[in-house]
């Protein structure tokens, strides 16, 4: 990974793990306390906002490999701390980052010395390019058998008729949360071969740029391999006024009890006001990628000291 990115002119950097505000993802953080400063700090859920601030500072291609921490469930695909790669490039959009993802993972697969077809859990994965690209709304509509572009009340009634359960805490919206739930429950298990799922609802993508021609969507994709999400990427929102409105919308969700909603980050907004170039970024879950490349059924197989307990 480092060899590929270095050859492409990216600069490896380090950004804070202890952060005054958690940002860059929608996730529940871990909180700690700095006794000398007498203030709470958070273990980062993502390095994204700091890496984008480096774009503001004039660096055009940056990446960081390091630990993220998310205070959420433990499973065969989730560990509370995990290794991520995040890379950001100025003057490109999410289409260019799709190509980066293909080339980077292809280099990893070829490094195994087995060609572009590998076995994962008894099934073949073919990494020959180009990989499949599918619109999120089209994918979820086909998998669920309902029109996911219908208004939320109608969508919920259609799902009930199909016998597809939606958790009570999602039923009040925003609708993007319901679509995301359908992706994870009815569509994701079918995404075995490398697949880019494109163009997500704006209401669940607070840091992404609106899709040209579809202002209710954003230019975002997630990459799925072996039925797992491996990467998340988007064209970066660089309008500080719109970013503030997105943060405020997230604050309203927090006030309704959504502990994963993004917090308002005034320092990041201040830096956006200085001017961030058009850019795109991507984050990879490297532990999951290693699972695929080593034919491992659980994330605990590729972490030396995974967190385990009675509930796992």
Phi and psi in degrees as GROMACS dihedral restraints (atoms count N, CA, C in turn):
[ dihedral_restraints ]
;  ai    aj    ak    al  type     phi  dphi    fc
    3     4     5     6     1   -61.3    20    10
    4     5     6     7     1   -42.8    20    10
    6     7     8     9     1   -59.9    20    10
    7     8     9    10     1   -45.2    20    10
    9    10    11    12     1   -62.5    20    10
   10    11    12    13     1   -50.3    20    10
   12    13    14    15     1   -66.8    20    10
   13    14    15    16     1   -38.7    20    10
   15    16    17    18     1   -62.6    20    10
   16    17    18    19     1   -40.7    20    10
   18    19    20    21     1   -64.8    20    10
   19    20    21    22     1   -26.8    20    10
   21    22    23    24     1   -86.6    20    10
   22    23    24    25     1     5.1    20    10
   24    25    26    27     1    86.8    20    10
   25    26    27    28     1    15.7    20    10
   27    28    29    30     1   -82.0    20    10
   28    29    30    31     1   148.6    20    10
   30    31    32    33     1  -107.1    20    10
   31    32    33    34     1   125.9    20    10
   33    34    35    36     1   -78.8    20    10
   34    35    36    37     1   132.7    20    10
   36    37    38    39     1  -132.7    20    10
   37    38    39    40     1   169.4    20    10
   39    40    41    42     1  -125.5    20    10
   40    41    42    43     1   138.2    20    10
   42    43    44    45     1  -127.2    20    10
   43    44    45    46     1   167.1    20    10
   45    46    47    48     1   -62.6    20    10
   46    47    48    49     1   141.4    20    10
   48    49    50    51     1   -92.2    20    10
   49    50    51    52     1   -38.4    20    10
   51    52    53    54     1   -84.8    20    10
   52    53    54    55     1   118.1    20    10
   54    55    56    57     1  -125.7    20    10
   55    56    57    58     1   143.4    20    10
   57    58    59    60     1   -63.2    20    10
   58    59    60    61     1   -34.1    20    10
   60    61    62    63     1  -135.0    20    10
   61    62    63    64     1   136.9    20    10
   63    64    65    66     1   -79.3    20    10
   64    65    66    67     1   136.6    20    10
   66    67    68    69     1  -158.1    20    10
   67    68    69    70     1   174.8    20    10
   69    70    71    72     1    94.0    20    10
   70    71    72    73     1    -2.6    20    10
   72    73    74    75     1  -162.8    20    10
   73    74    75    76     1   164.5    20    10
   75    76    77    78     1  -101.1    20    10
   76    77    78    79     1    97.4    20    10
   78    79    80    81     1  -157.8    20    10
   79    80    81    82     1   154.3    20    10
   81    82    83    84     1   -82.1    20    10
   82    83    84    85     1   127.2    20    10
   84    85    86    87     1   -91.6    20    10
   85    86    87    88     1   166.4    20    10
   87    88    89    90     1   -90.1    20    10
   88    89    90    91     1   141.5    20    10
   90    91    92    93     1  -117.9    20    10
   91    92    93    94     1   141.6    20    10
   93    94    95    96     1  -135.5    20    10
   94    95    96    97     1   179.8    20    10
   96    97    98    99     1  -132.6    20    10
   97    98    99   100     1   130.6    20    10
   99   100   101   102     1   -92.7    20    10
  100   101   102   103     1   113.0    20    10
  102   103   104   105     1   -70.9    20    10
  103   104   105   106     1   -40.5    20    10
  105   106   107   108     1   -65.5    20    10
  106   107   108   109     1   -44.8    20    10
  108   109   110   111     1   -81.3    20    10
  109   110   111   112     1   -13.6    20    10
  111   112   113   114     1    53.4    20    10
  112   113   114   115     1    54.6    20    10
  114   115   116   117     1  -147.8    20    10
  115   116   117   118     1   149.5    20    10
  117   118   119   120     1   -76.3    20    10
  118   119   120   121     1   143.5    20    10
  120   121   122   123     1  -130.7    20    10
  121   122   123   124     1   163.7    20    10
  123   124   125   126     1  -122.7    20    10
  124   125   126   127     1   139.5    20    10
  126   127   128   129     1   -71.1    20    10
  127   128   129   130     1   134.4    20    10
  129   130   131   132     1   -62.9    20    10
  130   131   132   133     1   141.8    20    10
  132   133   134   135     1   -92.9    20    10
  133   134   135   136     1   -17.2    20    10
  135   136   137   138     1  -169.8    20    10
  136   137   138   139     1   151.8    20    10
  138   139   140   141     1   -88.8    20    10
  139   140   141   142     1     6.0    20    10
  141   142   143   144     1   -52.9    20    10
  142   143   144   145     1   -51.5    20    10
  144   145   146   147     1   -65.6    20    10
  145   146   147   148     1   -34.5    20    10
  147   148   149   150     1   -70.6    20    10
  148   149   150   151     1   -39.1    20    10
  150   151   152   153     1   -64.8    20    10
  151   152   153   154     1   -37.0    20    10
  153   154   155   156     1   -70.2    20    10
  154   155   156   157     1   -30.5    20    10
  156   157   158   159     1   -67.2    20    10
  157   158   159   160     1   -27.9    20    10
  159   160   161   162     1   -69.2    20    10
  160   161   162   163     1   -32.1    20    10
  162   163   164   165     1   -63.1    20    10
  163   164   165   166     1   -40.7    20    10
  165   166   167   168     1   -58.5    20    10
  166   167   168   169     1   -38.5    20    10
  168   169   170   171     1   -75.1    20    10
  169   170   171   172     1    -4.2    20    10
  171   172   173   174     1   112.8    20    10
  172   173   174   175     1    -6.9    20    10
  174   175   176   177     1   -80.6    20    10
  175   176   177   178     1   129.3    20    10
  177   178   179   180     1   -98.4    20    10
  178   179   180   181     1   -19.5    20    10
  180   181   182   183     1  -142.7    20    10
  181   182   183   184     1   112.4    20    10
  183   184   185   186     1  -134.2    20    10
  184   185   186   187     1   154.0    20    10
  186   187   188   189     1  -149.6    20    10
  187   188   189   190     1   158.9    20    10
  189   190   191   192     1  -143.3    20    10
  190   191   192   193     1   134.0    20    10
  192   193   194   195     1  -111.8    20    10
  193   194   195   196     1   122.7    20    10
  195   196   197   198     1  -175.4    20    10
  196   197   198   199     1  -174.4    20    10
  198   199   200   201     1   -88.1    20    10
  199   200   201   202     1   139.0    20    10
  201   202   203   204     1  -115.1    20    10
  202   203   204   205     1   159.0    20    10
  204   205   206   207     1  -135.9    20    10
  205   206   207   208     1   122.5    20    10
  207   208   209   210     1  -132.8    20    10
  208   209   210   211     1   127.5    20    10
  210   211   212   213     1   -87.7    20    10
  211   212   213   214     1    72.0    20    10
  213   214   215   216     1  -140.4    20    10
  214   215   216   217     1  -166.9    20    10
  216   217   218   219     1   -64.9    20    10
  217   218   219   220     1   161.7    20    10
  219   220   221   222     1  -113.9    20    10
  220   221   222   223     1   131.2    20    10
  222   223   224   225     1  -154.6    20    10
  223   224   225   226     1  -172.1    20    10
  225   226   227   228     1   -66.4    20    10
  226   227   228   229     1   -15.8    20    10
  228   229   230   231     1  -116.2    20    10
  229   230   231   232     1     0.6    20    10
  231   232   233   234     1  -131.3    20    10
  232   233   234   235     1   131.5    20    10
  234   235   236   237     1  -130.0    20    10
  235   236   237   238     1   141.1    20    10
  237   238   239   240     1   -58.2    20    10
  238   239   240   241     1   -30.3    20    10
  240   241   242   243     1  -117.2    20    10
  241   242   243   244     1   139.3    20    10
  243   244   245   246     1  -149.7    20    10
  244   245   246   247     1   160.4    20    10
  246   247   248   249     1   -93.0    20    10
  247   248   249   250     1   130.6    20    10
  249   250   251   252     1  -125.3    20    10
  250   251   252   253     1   157.1    20    10
  252   253   254   255     1  -117.2    20    10
  253   254   255   256     1   128.2    20    10
  255   256   257   258     1  -123.8    20    10
  256   257   258   259     1   133.9    20    10
  258   259   260   261     1  -133.1    20    10
  259   260   261   262     1   139.0    20    10
  261   262   263   264     1  -132.1    20    10
  262   263   264   265     1   138.1    20    10
  264   265   266   267     1  -135.0    20    10
  265   266   267   268     1   129.6    20    10
  267   268   269   270     1   -78.8    20    10
  268   269   270   271     1   151.8    20    10
  270   271   272   273     1    66.9    20    10
  271   272   273   274     1    28.7    20    10
  273   274   275   276     1  -136.5    20    10
  274   275   276   277     1   170.4    20    10
  276   277   278   279     1  -121.2    20    10
  277   278   279   280     1  -170.5    20    10
  279   280   281   282     1   -67.6    20    10
  280   281   282   283     1   -19.8    20    10
  282   283   284   285     1   -64.5    20    10
  283   284   285   286     1   -41.2    20    10
  285   286   287   288     1   -66.7    20    10
  286   287   288   289     1   -35.5    20    10
  288   289   290   291     1   -70.6    20    10
  289   290   291   292     1   -27.7    20    10
  291   292   293   294     1   -61.4    20    10
  292   293   294   295     1   -42.1    20    10
  294   295   296   297     1   -65.2    20    10
  295   296   297   298     1   -39.9    20    10
  297   298   299   300     1   -59.4    20    10
  298   299   300   301     1   -44.8    20    10
  300   301   302   303     1   -61.5    20    10
  301   302   303   304     1   -44.0    20    10
  303   304   305   306     1   -60.4    20    10
  304   305   306   307     1   -48.0    20    10
  306   307   308   309     1   -67.7    20    10
  307   308   309   310     1   -40.1    20    10
  309   310   311   312     1   -66.0    20    10
  310   311   312   313     1   -47.2    20    10
  312   313   314   315     1   -69.9    20    10
  313   314   315   316     1   -35.0    20    10
  315   316   317   318     1   -57.9    20    10
  316   317   318   319     1   -42.7    20    10
  318   319   320   321     1   -61.9    20    10
  319   320   321   322     1   -38.8    20    10
  321   322   323   324     1   -65.7    20    10
  322   323   324   325     1   -43.0    20    10
  324   325   326   327     1   -65.1    20    10
  325   326   327   328     1   -44.1    20    10
  327   328   329   330     1   -64.4    20    10
  328   329   330   331     1   -28.7    20    10
  330   331   332   333     1   -65.0    20    10
  331   332   333   334     1   -18.6    20    10
  333   334   335   336     1   -72.9    20    10
  334   335   336   337     1   -18.3    20    10
  336   337   338   339     1    77.6    20    10
  337   338   339   340     1    21.2    20    10
  339   340   341   342     1  -119.8    20    10
  340   341   342   343     1    16.5    20    10
  342   343   344   345     1    78.6    20    10
  343   344   345   346     1  -162.5    20    10
  345   346   347   348     1   -98.0    20    10
  346   347   348   349     1     4.9    20    10
  348   349   350   351     1  -117.6    20    10
  349   350   351   352     1   122.1    20    10
  351   352   353   354     1  -129.2    20    10
  352   353   354   355     1   159.5    20    10
  354   355   356   357     1   -97.3    20    10
  355   356   357   358     1   131.5    20    10
  357   358   359   360     1  -131.9    20    10
  358   359   360   361     1   116.5    20    10
  360   361   362   363     1    51.9    20    10
  361   362   363   364     1    45.5    20    10
  363   364   365   366     1    81.4    20    10
  364   365   366   367     1     3.3    20    10
  366   367   368   369     1  -126.8    20    10
  367   368   369   370     1   151.2    20    10
  369   370   371   372     1   -84.4    20    10
  370   371   372   373     1   140.5    20    10
  372   373   374   375     1  -115.0    20    10
  373   374   375   376     1   129.1    20    10
  375   376   377   378     1  -110.5    20    10
  376   377   378   379     1   113.1    20    10
  378   379   380   381     1   -95.8    20    10
  379   380   381   382     1    15.1    20    10
  381   382   383   384     1   -62.9    20    10
  382   383   384   385     1   135.4    20    10
  384   385   386   387     1   -89.5    20    10
  385   386   387   388     1   155.9    20    10
  387   388   389   390     1   -80.2    20    10
  388   389   390   391     1   152.2    20    10
  390   391   392   393     1   -85.0    20    10
  391   392   393   394     1   160.4    20    10
  393   394   395   396     1   -60.8    20    10
  394   395   396   397     1   140.4    20    10
  396   397   398   399     1  -125.5    20    10
  397   398   399   400     1   129.3    20    10
  399   400   401   402     1  -142.5    20    10
  400   401   402   403     1   141.2    20    10
  402   403   404   405     1   -71.0    20    10
  403   404   405   406     1   137.1    20    10
  405   406   407   408     1   -57.0    20    10
  406   407   408   409     1   -49.1    20    10
  408   409   410   411     1   -63.3    20    10
  409   410   411   412     1   -39.4    20    10
  411   412   413   414     1   -65.4    20    10
  412   413   414   415     1   -44.0    20    10
  414   415   416   417     1   -61.5    20    10
  415   416   417   418     1   -48.3    20    10
  417   418   419   420     1   -70.3    20    10
  418   419   420   421     1   -36.6    20    10
  420   421   422   423     1   -61.8    20    10
  421   422   423   424     1   -44.5    20    10
  423   424   425   426     1   -66.7    20    10
  424   425   426   427     1   -40.8    20    10
  426   427   428   429     1   -70.4    20    10
  427   428   429   430     1   -34.1    20    10
  429   430   431   432     1   -94.3    20    10
  430   431   432   433     1   -22.9    20    10
  432   433   434   435     1    78.4    20    10
  433   434   435   436     1    17.9    20    10
  435   436   437   438     1  -129.0    20    10
  436   437   438   439     1   161.7    20    10
  438   439   440   441     1   -84.9    20    10
  439   440   441   442     1   103.4    20    10
  441   442   443   444     1   -78.1    20    10
  442   443   444   445     1    -6.1    20    10
  444   445   446   447     1   -88.3    20    10
  445   446   447   448     1    -1.4    20    10
  447   448   449   450     1   -68.3    20    10
  448   449   450   451     1   157.2    20    10
  450   451   452   453     1   -54.9    20    10
  451   452   453   454     1   152.4    20    10
  453   454   455   456     1   -53.7    20    10
  454   455   456   457     1   -48.2    20    10
  456   457   458   459     1   -59.1    20    10
  457   458   459   460     1   -40.8    20    10
  459   460   461   462     1   -68.1    20    10
  460   461   462   463     1   -39.0    20    10
  462   463   464   465     1   -61.4    20    10
  463   464   465   466     1   -44.1    20    10
  465   466   467   468     1   -63.5    20    10
  466   467   468   469     1   -39.4    20    10
  468   469   470   471     1   -65.2    20    10
  469   470   471   472     1   -40.2    20    10
  471   472   473   474     1   -64.6    20    10
  472   473   474   475     1   -39.0    20    10
  474   475   476   477     1   -67.2    20    10
  475   476   477   478     1   -37.7    20    10
  477   478   479   480     1   -62.0    20    10
  478   479   480   481     1   -41.8    20    10
  480   481   482   483     1   -63.9    20    10
  481   482   483   484     1   -30.0    20    10
  483   484   485   486     1   -83.7    20    10
  484   485   486   487     1    -8.1    20    10
  486   487   488   489     1    78.2    20    10
  487   488   489   490     1    19.7    20    10
  489   490   491   492     1   -94.5    20    10
  490   491   492   493     1   117.7    20    10
  492   493   494   495     1   -81.3    20    10
  493   494   495   496     1   137.6    20    10
  495   496   497   498     1  -119.4    20    10
  496   497   498   499     1   123.3    20    10
  498   499   500   501     1   -55.1    20    10
  499   500   501   502     1   146.0    20    10
  501   502   503   504     1   -57.8    20    10
  502   503   504   505     1   -37.4    20    10
  504   505   506   507     1   -70.7    20    10
  505   506   507   508     1   -11.2    20    10
  507   508   509   510     1   -96.8    20    10
  508   509   510   511     1   -14.9    20    10
  510   511   512   513     1   -70.0    20    10
  511   512   513   514     1   -21.8    20    10
  513   514   515   516     1   -82.2    20    10
  514   515   516   517     1    -5.7    20    10
  516   517   518   519     1    95.2    20    10
  517   518   519   520     1  -179.1    20    10
  519   520   521   522     1   -68.6    20    10
  520   521   522   523     1   161.5    20    10
  522   523   524   525     1   -60.9    20    10
  523   524   525   526     1   -31.5    20    10
  525   526   527   528     1   -57.1    20    10
  526   527   528   529     1   -32.1    20    10
  528   529   530   531     1   -65.8    20    10
  529   530   531   532     1   -36.4    20    10
  531   532   533   534     1   -68.4    20    10
  532   533   534   535     1   -42.9    20    10
  534   535   536   537     1   -62.5    20    10
  535   536   537   538     1   -41.8    20    10
  537   538   539   540     1   -61.6    20    10
  538   539   540   541     1   -40.8    20    10
  540   541   542   543     1   -61.7    20    10
  541   542   543   544     1   -41.7    20    10
  543   544   545   546     1   -65.9    20    10
  544   545   546   547     1   -38.9    20    10
  546   547   548   549     1   -58.0    20    10
  547   548   549   550     1   -47.0    20    10
  549   550   551   552     1   -70.7    20    10
  550   551   552   553     1   -30.5    20    10
  552   553   554   555     1   -98.6    20    10
  553   554   555   556     1   -39.9    20    10
  555   556   557   558     1  -108.6    20    10
  556   557   558   559     1   -22.4    20    10
  558   559   560   561     1  -103.8    20    10
  559   560   561   562     1   -41.6    20    10
  561   562   563   564     1   -56.0    20    10
  562   563   564   565     1   -41.4    20    10
  564   565   566   567     1   -59.7    20    10
  565   566   567   568     1   -20.6    20    10
  567   568   569   570     1   -86.8    20    10
  568   569   570   571     1    -8.2    20    10
  570   571   572   573     1   -90.9    20    10
  571   572   573   574     1    74.9    20    10
  573   574   575   576     1   -85.8    20    10
  574   575   576   577     1   -55.7    20    10
  576   577   578   579     1   -70.5    20    10
  577   578   579   580     1   154.8    20    10
  579   580   581   582     1   -52.8    20    10
  580   581   582   583     1   123.3    20    10
  582   583   584   585     1  -141.2    20    10
  583   584   585   586     1   130.1    20    10
  585   586   587   588     1   -94.1    20    10
  586   587   588   589     1   121.3    20    10
  588   589   590   591     1  -100.4    20    10
  589   590   591   592     1   121.6    20    10
  591   592   593   594     1  -110.4    20    10
  592   593   594   595     1   148.9    20    10
  594   595   596   597     1    68.4    20    10
  595   596   597   598     1    91.3    20    10
  597   598   599   600     1   -99.9    20    10
  598   599   600   601     1   158.9    20    10
  600   601   602   603     1   -60.4    20    10
  601   602   603   604     1   140.7    20    10
  603   604   605   606     1   -60.2    20    10
  604   605   606   607     1   -35.4    20    10
  606   607   608   609     1   -71.2    20    10
  607   608   609   610     1    -8.5    20    10
  609   610   611   612     1  -116.7    20    10
  610   611   612   613     1    14.8    20    10
  612   613   614   615     1  -136.0    20    10
  613   614   615   616     1    71.0    20    10
  615   616   617   618     1   -71.1    20    10
  616   617   618   619     1   -11.2    20    10
  618   619   620   621     1  -112.4    20    10
  619   620   621   622     1     4.6    20    10
  621   622   623   624     1  -103.7    20    10
  622   623   624   625     1   152.0    20    10
  624   625   626   627     1   -77.9    20    10
  625   626   627   628     1   142.4    20    10
  627   628   629   630     1   -59.2    20    10
  628   629   630   631     1   146.7    20    10
  630   631   632   633     1   -76.5    20    10
  631   632   633   634     1   133.0    20    10
  633   634   635   636     1   -63.5    20    10
  634   635   636   637     1   122.6    20    10
  636   637   638   639     1    90.5    20    10
  637   638   639   640     1   -10.4    20    10
  639   640   641   642     1  -139.9    20    10
  640   641   642   643     1    80.4    20    10
  642   643   644   645     1   -65.1    20    10
  643   644   645   646     1   -12.8    20    10
  645   646   647   648     1   -84.4    20    10
  646   647   648   649     1    -6.4    20    10
  648   649   650   651     1  -117.9    20    10
  649   650   651   652     1   167.5    20    10
  651   652   653   654     1  -125.8    20    10
  652   653   654   655     1   160.6    20    10
  654   655   656   657     1   -81.9    20    10
  655   656   657   658     1    83.6    20    10
  657   658   659   660     1  -138.1    20    10
  658   659   660   661     1   147.3    20    10
  660   661   662   663     1  -138.7    20    10
  661   662   663   664     1   155.1    20    10
  663   664   665   666     1  -120.0    20    10
  664   665   666   667     1   142.3    20    10
  666   667   668   669     1  -103.3    20    10
  667   668   669   670     1   127.5    20    10
  669   670   671   672     1  -115.9    20    10
  670   671   672   673     1   135.8    20    10
  672   673   674   675     1  -140.8    20    10
  673   674   675   676     1   130.2    20    10
  675   676   677   678     1    62.1    20    10
  676   677   678   679     1    30.0    20    10
  678   679   680   681     1    77.1    20    10
  679   680   681   682     1    11.3    20    10
  681   682   683   684     1  -122.4    20    10
  682   683   684   685     1   145.3    20    10
  684   685   686   687     1   -73.4    20    10
  685   686   687   688     1   124.3    20    10
  687   688   689   690     1  -105.8    20    10
  688   689   690   691     1   -32.0    20    10
  690   691   692   693     1  -150.4    20    10
  691   692   693   694     1   155.8    20    10
  693   694   695   696     1  -135.0    20    10
  694   695   696   697     1   135.1    20    10
  696   697   698   699     1  -153.3    20    10
  697   698   699   700     1   158.6    20    10
  699   700   701   702     1  -164.6    20    10
  700   701   702   703     1   162.4    20    10
  702   703   704   705     1   -68.9    20    10
  703   704   705   706     1   130.0    20    10
  705   706   707   708     1   -79.8    20    10
  706   707   708   709     1   135.7    20    10
  708   709   710   711     1   -71.5    20    10
  709   710   711   712     1   120.8    20    10
  711   712   713   714     1  -122.1    20    10
  712   713   714   715     1    15.1    20    10
  714   715   716   717     1   -93.5    20    10
  715   716   717   718     1   111.3    20    10
  717   718   719   720     1   -64.7    20    10
  718   719   720   721     1   -32.1    20    10
  720   721   722   723     1   -68.5    20    10
  721   722   723   724     1   -44.6    20    10
  723   724   725   726     1   -67.3    20    10
  724   725   726   727     1   -37.0    20    10
  726   727   728   729     1   -62.3    20    10
  727   728   729   730     1   -38.4    20    10
  729   730   731   732     1   -62.0    20    10
  730   731   732   733     1   -43.7    20    10
  732   733   734   735     1   -62.1    20    10
  733   734   735   736     1   -39.2    20    10
  735   736   737   738     1   -64.1    20    10
  736   737   738   739     1   -43.6    20    10
  738   739   740   741     1   -61.7    20    10
  739   740   741   742     1   -41.0    20    10
  741   742   743   744     1   -64.5    20    10
  742   743   744   745     1   -37.5    20    10
  744   745   746   747     1   -63.2    20    10
  745   746   747   748     1   -38.1    20    10
  747   748   749   750     1   -66.7    20    10
  748   749   750   751     1   -36.1    20    10
  750   751   752   753     1   -62.9    20    10
  751   752   753   754     1   -36.5    20    10
  753   754   755   756     1   -64.7    20    10
  754   755   756   757     1   -37.6    20    10
  756   757   758   759     1   -66.1    20    10
  757   758   759   760     1   -38.0    20    10
  759   760   761   762     1   -62.1    20    10
  760   761   762   763     1   -39.6    20    10
  762   763   764   765     1   -65.8    20    10
  763   764   765   766     1   -20.1    20    10
  765   766   767   768     1   -93.9    20    10
  766   767   768   769     1     3.9    20    10
  768   769   770   771     1   108.3    20    10
  769   770   771   772     1     3.1    20    10
  771   772   773   774     1   -81.1    20    10
  772   773   774   775     1    99.8    20    10
  774   775   776   777     1   -74.7    20    10
  775   776   777   778     1    -8.8    20    10
  777   778   779   780     1   -95.9    20    10
  778   779   780   781     1    -7.0    20    10
  780   781   782   783     1   -63.7    20    10
  781   782   783   784     1   148.4    20    10
  783   784   785   786     1   -71.4    20    10
  784   785   786   787     1   141.0    20    10
  786   787   788   789     1   -86.6    20    10
  787   788   789   790     1   159.4    20    10
  789   790   791   792     1   -76.3    20    10
  790   791   792   793     1   121.1    20    10
  792   793   794   795     1  -115.8    20    10
  793   794   795   796     1    98.4    20    10
  795   796   797   798     1   -67.5    20    10
  796   797   798   799     1   -35.2    20    10
  798   799   800   801     1   -65.8    20    10
  799   800   801   802     1   -40.8    20    10
  801   802   803   804     1   -64.6    20    10
  802   803   804   805     1   -42.2    20    10
  804   805   806   807     1   -62.3    20    10
  805   806   807   808     1   -40.2    20    10
  807   808   809   810     1   -59.1    20    10
  808   809   810   811     1   -42.5    20    10
  810   811   812   813     1   -70.5    20    10
  811   812   813   814     1   -36.6    20    10
  813   814   815   816     1   -59.9    20    10
  814   815   816   817     1   -34.5    20    10
  816   817   818   819     1   -66.1    20    10
  817   818   819   820     1   -21.5    20    10
  819   820   821   822     1   -73.5    20    10
  820   821   822   823     1   -22.3    20    10
  822   823   824   825     1   114.2    20    10
  823   824   825   826     1   105.2    20    10
  825   826   827   828     1  -104.9    20    10
  826   827   828   829     1   131.8    20    10
  828   829   830   831     1   -66.1    20    10
  829   830   831   832     1   159.0    20    10
  831   832   833   834     1   -52.9    20    10
  832   833   834   835     1   138.3    20    10
  834   835   836   837     1  -159.3    20    10
  835   836   837   838     1   167.7    20    10
  837   838   839   840     1  -139.1    20    10
  838   839   840   841     1   151.5    20    10
  840   841   842   843     1  -140.8    20    10
  841   842   843   844     1   161.8    20    10
  843   844   845   846     1  -144.3    20    10
  844   845   846   847     1   143.7    20    10
  846   847   848   849     1  -123.5    20    10
  847   848   849   850     1   129.1    20    10
  849   850   851   852     1  -108.6    20    10
  850   851   852   853     1   139.6    20    10
  852   853   854   855     1   -86.9    20    10
  853   854   855   856     1    99.9    20    10
  855   856   857   858     1   -71.1    20    10
  856   857   858   859     1   -29.8    20    10
  858   859   860   861     1   -63.0    20    10
  859   860   861   862     1   -41.2    20    10
  861   862   863   864     1   -67.0    20    10
  862   863   864   865     1   -38.9    20    10
  864   865   866   867     1   -61.6    20    10
  865   866   867   868     1   -41.4    20    10
  867   868   869   870     1   -65.3    20    10
  868   869   870   871     1   -35.4    20    10
  870   871   872   873     1   -54.4    20    10
  871   872   873   874     1   -47.8    20    10
  873   874   875   876     1   -63.9    20    10
  874   875   876   877     1   -45.1    20    10
  876   877   878   879     1   -73.4    20    10
  877   878   879   880     1   -18.3    20    10
  879   880   881   882     1  -112.3    20    10
  880   881   882   883     1     9.4    20    10
  882   883   884   885     1    55.1    20    10
  883   884   885   886     1    47.6    20    10
  885   886   887   888     1  -103.5    20    10
  886   887   888   889     1   131.1    20    10
  888   889   890   891     1   -78.5    20    10
  889   890   891   892     1   -17.1    20    10
  891   892   893   894     1  -138.0    20    10
  892   893   894   895     1   147.2    20    10
  894   895   896   897     1   -62.6    20    10
  895   896   897   898     1   -25.2    20    10
  897   898   899   900     1   -69.0    20    10
  898   899   900   901     1   -17.2    20    10
  900   901   902   903     1   -75.3    20    10
  901   902   903   904     1   -17.8    20    10
  903   904   905   906     1  -116.9    20    10
  904   905   906   907     1     7.8    20    10
  906   907   908   909     1  -116.3    20    10
  907   908   909   910     1   130.1    20    10
  909   910   911   912     1   -62.8    20    10
  910   911   912   913     1   -41.1    20    10
  912   913   914   915     1  -133.5    20    10
  913   914   915   916     1    72.7    20    10
  915   916   917   918     1   -69.8    20    10
  916   917   918   919     1   154.0    20    10
  918   919   920   921     1   -79.1    20    10
  919   920   921   922     1   122.1    20    10
  921   922   923   924     1  -128.3    20    10
  922   923   924   925     1   161.4    20    10
  924   925   926   927     1  -169.6    20    10
  925   926   927   928     1  -173.5    20    10
  927   928   929   930     1   -61.2    20    10
  928   929   930   931     1   -31.7    20    10
  930   931   932   933     1   -85.5    20    10
  931   932   933   934     1    -2.6    20    10
